[in-house]
Amino acid sequence: IDGEIITADSMQIYKGMNIGTAKPSKEDLEKVAHHLIDIRKVNEIFNVVDFYYEARHAALNILERGKTPIVVGGSGFYLHSLLYGPPSGPPSVPELRKALEQEMDEKGPHLLYERLAQLDQEYARTITKNDRQKIIRALEIIQLTGKKVSKLSWKQRKRTQNYDFRCWFLHRPKDKLYHRIEKRCEKMVNEGLLDEVKYLIGEGLEENPSAAQAIGYRQSLDYLKSKQSKEDYAHFMTQFKQSSRNYAKRQLTWFRKELPYKWLDLDLHDPEVVLDIIKQDFEIGL
Protein backbone atom coordinates (compact mmCIF):
# COMPACT_ATOMS: atom_id res chain seq x y z
CA ILE A 1 0.00 0.00 0.00
CA ASP A 2 3.08 2.22 -0.43
CA GLY A 3 3.29 2.99 3.27
CA GLU A 4 5.71 4.48 5.77
CA ILE A 5 5.78 3.44 9.43
CA ILE A 6 5.09 5.67 12.42
CA THR A 7 6.08 3.99 15.68
CA ALA A 8 3.56 4.08 18.52
CA ASP A 9 6.02 2.50 20.95
CA SER A 10 6.55 4.91 23.84
CA MET A 11 10.22 3.92 24.27
CA GLN A 12 11.47 3.51 20.68
CA ILE A 13 11.52 7.30 20.46
CA TYR A 14 14.62 7.30 22.68
CA LYS A 15 18.15 7.10 21.27
CA GLY A 16 20.08 4.12 22.60
CA MET A 17 17.04 2.16 23.82
CA ASN A 18 17.43 -0.43 21.09
CA ILE A 19 17.56 -4.00 22.36
CA GLY A 20 15.01 -3.61 25.15
CA THR A 21 12.44 -1.99 22.86
CA ALA A 22 12.97 -4.44 19.95
CA LYS A 23 13.69 -1.42 17.76
CA PRO A 24 13.66 -2.14 13.99
CA SER A 25 16.97 -3.34 12.61
CA LYS A 26 19.18 -1.24 10.35
CA GLU A 27 18.02 -3.41 7.43
CA ASP A 28 14.34 -2.78 8.25
CA LEU A 29 14.94 0.95 8.55
CA GLU A 30 16.62 0.97 5.13
CA LYS A 31 13.82 -1.09 3.59
CA VAL A 32 10.97 1.25 4.57
CA ALA A 33 10.89 4.76 6.03
CA HIS A 34 10.21 4.93 9.79
CA HIS A 35 9.13 7.98 11.81
CA LEU A 36 9.38 8.90 15.53
CA ILE A 37 12.33 6.57 16.15
CA ASP A 38 15.37 8.07 17.94
CA ILE A 39 13.83 11.55 18.18
CA ARG A 40 14.67 12.17 21.86
CA LYS A 41 17.67 11.72 24.15
CA VAL A 42 17.03 9.21 26.91
CA ASN A 43 17.03 11.91 29.63
CA GLU A 44 14.30 13.95 27.88
CA ILE A 45 10.66 13.61 28.87
CA PHE A 46 8.21 12.54 26.14
CA ASN A 47 4.51 12.09 26.89
CA VAL A 48 1.23 11.24 25.18
CA VAL A 49 0.56 14.84 24.13
CA ASP A 50 4.01 15.05 22.51
CA PHE A 51 3.26 11.80 20.69
CA TYR A 52 -0.10 13.08 19.45
CA TYR A 53 1.37 16.14 17.76
CA GLU A 54 4.53 14.40 16.50
CA ALA A 55 2.52 11.51 15.03
CA ARG A 56 -0.05 13.81 13.40
CA HIS A 57 2.73 15.86 11.86
CA ALA A 58 4.44 12.73 10.53
CA ALA A 59 1.15 11.39 9.13
CA LEU A 60 0.44 14.67 7.35
CA ASN A 61 3.93 14.69 5.86
CA ILE A 62 3.48 11.11 4.60
CA LEU A 63 0.06 11.82 3.12
CA GLU A 64 1.30 14.96 1.35
CA ARG A 65 3.80 12.74 -0.50
CA GLY A 66 0.99 10.43 -1.65
CA LYS A 67 1.92 7.59 0.69
CA THR A 68 0.07 5.75 3.48
CA PRO A 69 0.90 6.21 7.19
CA ILE A 70 1.09 2.84 8.99
CA VAL A 71 1.06 3.36 12.76
CA VAL A 72 2.61 0.37 14.55
CA GLY A 73 3.10 -0.35 18.24
CA GLY A 74 1.55 -1.53 21.45
CA SER A 75 1.24 1.65 23.54
CA GLY A 76 -2.56 1.65 23.76
CA PHE A 77 -2.75 5.06 25.45
CA TYR A 78 -0.72 6.62 22.62
CA LEU A 79 -2.85 5.00 19.92
CA HIS A 80 -6.03 6.08 21.70
CA SER A 81 -4.83 9.69 21.73
CA LEU A 82 -4.18 9.52 17.99
CA LEU A 83 -7.74 8.26 17.39
CA TYR A 84 -9.57 10.58 19.76
CA GLY A 85 -7.22 13.44 20.59
CA PRO A 86 -4.92 13.90 23.60
CA PRO A 87 -6.24 13.81 27.17
CA SER A 88 -7.54 17.15 28.43
CA GLY A 89 -6.76 17.15 32.13
CA PRO A 90 -6.14 20.45 33.96
CA PRO A 91 -2.75 22.17 33.70
CA SER A 92 -0.19 21.01 36.22
CA VAL A 93 0.18 23.08 39.40
CA PRO A 94 3.89 23.28 40.29
CA GLU A 95 3.35 23.40 44.07
CA LEU A 96 1.05 20.36 44.07
CA ARG A 97 3.25 18.43 41.65
CA LYS A 98 6.32 19.12 43.80
CA ALA A 99 4.51 17.95 46.96
CA LEU A 100 3.41 14.71 45.27
CA GLU A 101 6.91 14.08 43.91
CA GLN A 102 8.38 14.61 47.37
CA GLU A 103 5.84 12.21 48.88
CA MET A 104 6.69 9.71 46.14
CA ASP A 105 10.40 9.94 47.02
CA GLU A 106 9.67 9.48 50.73
CA LYS A 107 7.03 6.75 50.60
CA GLY A 108 7.68 5.05 47.26
CA PRO A 109 5.43 4.46 44.24
CA HIS A 110 3.58 1.43 45.64
CA LEU A 111 1.96 3.38 48.47
CA LEU A 112 0.80 6.17 46.16
CA TYR A 113 -0.40 3.58 43.66
CA GLU A 114 -2.57 2.00 46.37
CA ARG A 115 -4.04 5.43 47.12
CA LEU A 116 -4.78 5.91 43.42
CA ALA A 117 -6.40 2.45 43.25
CA GLN A 118 -8.73 3.44 46.10
CA LEU A 119 -9.67 6.69 44.36
CA ASP A 120 -9.86 5.42 40.77
CA GLN A 121 -9.56 1.66 40.44
CA GLU A 122 -10.46 1.66 36.74
CA TYR A 123 -7.56 3.93 35.77
CA ALA A 124 -5.14 2.24 38.21
CA ARG A 125 -5.66 -1.06 36.39
CA THR A 126 -4.30 0.49 33.16
CA ILE A 127 -0.89 1.45 34.62
CA THR A 128 1.84 -0.28 36.65
CA LYS A 129 2.65 0.16 40.32
CA ASN A 130 6.04 1.58 39.35
CA ASP A 131 4.92 4.22 36.84
CA ARG A 132 5.79 7.24 38.96
CA GLN A 133 4.88 9.83 36.34
CA LYS A 134 1.37 8.52 35.63
CA ILE A 135 0.62 7.90 39.32
CA ILE A 136 1.60 11.46 40.24
CA ARG A 137 -0.30 12.98 37.32
CA ALA A 138 -3.43 10.96 38.12
CA LEU A 139 -3.39 11.99 41.79
CA GLU A 140 -2.82 15.59 40.71
CA ILE A 141 -5.84 15.52 38.38
CA ILE A 142 -8.05 13.94 41.04
CA GLN A 143 -7.00 16.53 43.63
CA LEU A 144 -7.48 19.46 41.24
CA THR A 145 -10.81 18.39 39.73
CA GLY A 146 -12.36 16.08 42.29
CA LYS A 147 -13.04 13.68 39.39
CA LYS A 148 -11.65 10.29 38.43
CA VAL A 149 -9.10 10.21 35.62
CA SER A 150 -11.05 7.33 34.05
CA LYS A 151 -14.06 9.64 33.76
CA LEU A 152 -12.30 12.50 31.97
CA SER A 153 -14.13 13.67 28.87
CA TRP A 154 -11.46 12.38 26.44
CA LYS A 155 -12.57 8.82 27.15
CA GLN A 156 -15.93 9.58 25.53
CA ARG A 157 -14.67 11.63 22.59
CA LYS A 158 -15.60 10.68 19.06
CA ARG A 159 -12.85 9.79 16.64
CA THR A 160 -11.26 12.67 14.77
CA GLN A 161 -12.91 13.24 11.42
CA ASN A 162 -9.96 14.46 9.35
CA TYR A 163 -8.29 11.03 9.25
CA ASP A 164 -9.83 7.73 8.17
CA PHE A 165 -8.35 5.04 10.42
CA ARG A 166 -8.30 1.27 9.78
CA CYS A 167 -7.24 -0.65 12.89
CA TRP A 168 -6.08 -4.22 13.47
CA PHE A 169 -4.94 -5.95 16.64
CA LEU A 170 -2.62 -8.90 16.03
CA HIS A 171 -2.65 -11.51 18.79
CA ARG A 172 -1.96 -15.13 19.71
CA PRO A 173 -3.35 -17.60 22.30
CA LYS A 174 -1.98 -16.67 25.73
CA ASP A 175 0.03 -19.85 26.28
CA LYS A 176 1.89 -19.47 22.98
CA LEU A 177 2.19 -15.71 23.40
CA TYR A 178 3.74 -16.04 26.86
CA HIS A 179 6.20 -18.68 25.62
CA ARG A 180 7.32 -16.36 22.81
CA ILE A 181 7.64 -13.47 25.27
CA GLU A 182 9.91 -15.48 27.56
CA LYS A 183 12.11 -16.54 24.64
CA ARG A 184 12.32 -12.92 23.48
CA CYS A 185 13.39 -11.77 26.96
CA GLU A 186 16.19 -14.34 26.92
CA LYS A 187 17.19 -13.22 23.41
CA MET A 188 17.35 -9.56 24.49
CA VAL A 189 19.63 -10.38 27.41
CA ASN A 190 21.86 -12.58 25.21
CA GLU A 191 22.10 -9.74 22.68
CA GLY A 192 23.45 -7.36 25.32
CA LEU A 193 20.55 -5.69 27.14
CA LEU A 194 22.54 -5.25 30.35
CA ASP A 195 25.42 -3.58 28.50
CA GLU A 196 22.89 -1.32 26.78
CA VAL A 197 21.49 -0.27 30.16
CA LYS A 198 25.00 0.38 31.53
CA TYR A 199 25.61 2.73 28.59
CA LEU A 200 22.25 4.45 29.03
CA ILE A 201 22.88 5.11 32.72
CA GLY A 202 25.74 7.31 31.56
CA GLU A 203 23.38 9.04 29.12
CA GLY A 204 20.91 9.95 31.88
CA LEU A 205 18.44 7.04 31.83
CA GLU A 206 17.65 7.41 35.54
CA GLU A 207 16.83 11.10 35.07
CA ASN A 208 13.77 10.08 33.02
CA PRO A 209 11.16 8.36 35.27
CA SER A 210 9.24 6.87 32.32
CA ALA A 211 12.27 5.45 30.52
CA ALA A 212 13.79 4.13 33.74
CA GLN A 213 10.54 2.27 34.52
CA ALA A 214 10.26 0.68 31.07
CA ILE A 215 10.03 -3.10 31.11
CA GLY A 216 13.46 -4.67 30.81
CA TYR A 217 15.19 -1.46 31.81
CA ARG A 218 13.71 -1.29 35.32
CA GLN A 219 14.66 -4.90 36.01
CA SER A 220 18.14 -4.38 34.51
CA LEU A 221 18.74 -1.32 36.70
CA ASP A 222 17.74 -3.27 39.80
CA TYR A 223 20.06 -6.14 38.87
CA LEU A 224 23.01 -3.85 38.15
CA LYS A 225 22.57 -2.30 41.60
CA SER A 226 22.58 -5.74 43.26
CA LYS A 227 25.57 -7.94 44.11
CA GLN A 228 24.91 -9.64 40.75
CA SER A 229 25.02 -13.13 42.23
CA LYS A 230 23.48 -16.15 40.52
CA GLU A 231 20.41 -15.67 42.69
CA ASP A 232 20.19 -11.99 41.70
CA TYR A 233 20.44 -12.94 38.03
CA ALA A 234 17.73 -15.59 38.36
CA HIS A 235 15.50 -13.01 40.11
CA PHE A 236 16.22 -10.48 37.35
CA MET A 237 15.18 -12.91 34.60
CA THR A 238 12.05 -13.97 36.49
CA GLN A 239 10.97 -10.37 37.03
CA PHE A 240 11.76 -9.40 33.44
CA LYS A 241 9.65 -12.23 32.02
CA GLN A 242 6.81 -11.72 34.49
CA SER A 243 6.62 -7.98 33.84
CA SER A 244 6.59 -8.62 30.09
CA ARG A 245 3.77 -11.17 30.41
CA ASN A 246 1.80 -8.81 32.63
CA TYR A 247 2.18 -6.02 30.09
CA ALA A 248 0.89 -8.27 27.31
CA LYS A 249 -2.08 -9.13 29.52
CA ARG A 250 -2.82 -5.43 30.06
CA GLN A 251 -2.60 -4.86 26.30
CA LEU A 252 -5.21 -7.56 25.69
CA THR A 253 -7.50 -5.96 28.29
CA TRP A 254 -6.98 -2.47 26.86
CA PHE A 255 -7.61 -3.34 23.21
CA ARG A 256 -10.74 -5.35 23.99
CA LYS A 257 -12.29 -2.00 24.96
CA GLU A 258 -11.04 -0.23 21.82
CA LEU A 259 -13.90 -0.62 19.36
CA PRO A 260 -12.26 0.22 16.00
CA TYR A 261 -9.87 -2.74 16.08
CA LYS A 262 -10.36 -5.90 14.07
CA TRP A 263 -8.68 -8.83 15.86
CA LEU A 264 -6.49 -11.19 13.85
CA ASP A 265 -5.21 -14.41 15.45
CA LEU A 266 -1.66 -15.05 14.19
CA ASP A 267 -1.92 -18.65 15.34
CA LEU A 268 -4.78 -19.32 12.91
CA HIS A 269 -3.33 -17.60 9.85
CA ASP A 270 0.02 -17.63 8.10
CA PRO A 271 1.69 -14.19 7.92
CA GLU A 272 0.94 -14.00 4.19
CA VAL A 273 -2.77 -14.58 4.86
CA VAL A 274 -2.79 -11.87 7.53
CA LEU A 275 -1.17 -9.47 5.08
CA ASP A 276 -3.81 -10.28 2.46
CA ILE A 277 -6.65 -9.76 4.97
CA ILE A 278 -5.30 -6.37 6.02
CA LYS A 279 -4.67 -5.31 2.42
CA GLN A 280 -8.18 -6.33 1.34
CA ASP A 281 -9.77 -4.57 4.32
CA PHE A 282 -7.77 -1.46 3.52
CA GLU A 283 -8.67 -1.42 -0.17
CA ILE A 284 -12.37 -2.18 0.38
CA GLY A 285 -12.60 0.75 2.76
CA LEU A 286 -11.20 3.24 0.24
URSULBEL-V39704 format. One record per run of one state. SS is the DSSP state (H for helix, E for strand, L for the rest). FROM is the first residue (numbers start at 1). TO is the last residue. If there is no record, write none. Layout:
ss-><SS;SS>
from-><FROM;FROM>
to-><TO;TO>
//
This chain:
ss-><L;E;L;E;L;H;L;E;L;E;L;H;L;E;L;H;L;H;L;H;L;H;L;H;L;H;L;H;L;E;L;H;L;H;L;H;L;H;L;H;L;H;L;E;L;H;L>
from-><1;3;8;14;15;26;32;34;36;40;41;48;65;68;73;76;85;94;108;109;120;121;125;132;146;149;152;153;157;167;172;174;191;193;204;205;208;209;213;217;225;230;257;261;266;271;285>
to-><2;7;13;14;25;31;33;35;39;40;47;64;67;72;75;84;93;107;108;119;120;124;131;145;148;151;152;156;166;171;173;190;192;203;204;207;208;212;216;224;229;256;260;265;270;284;286>
//
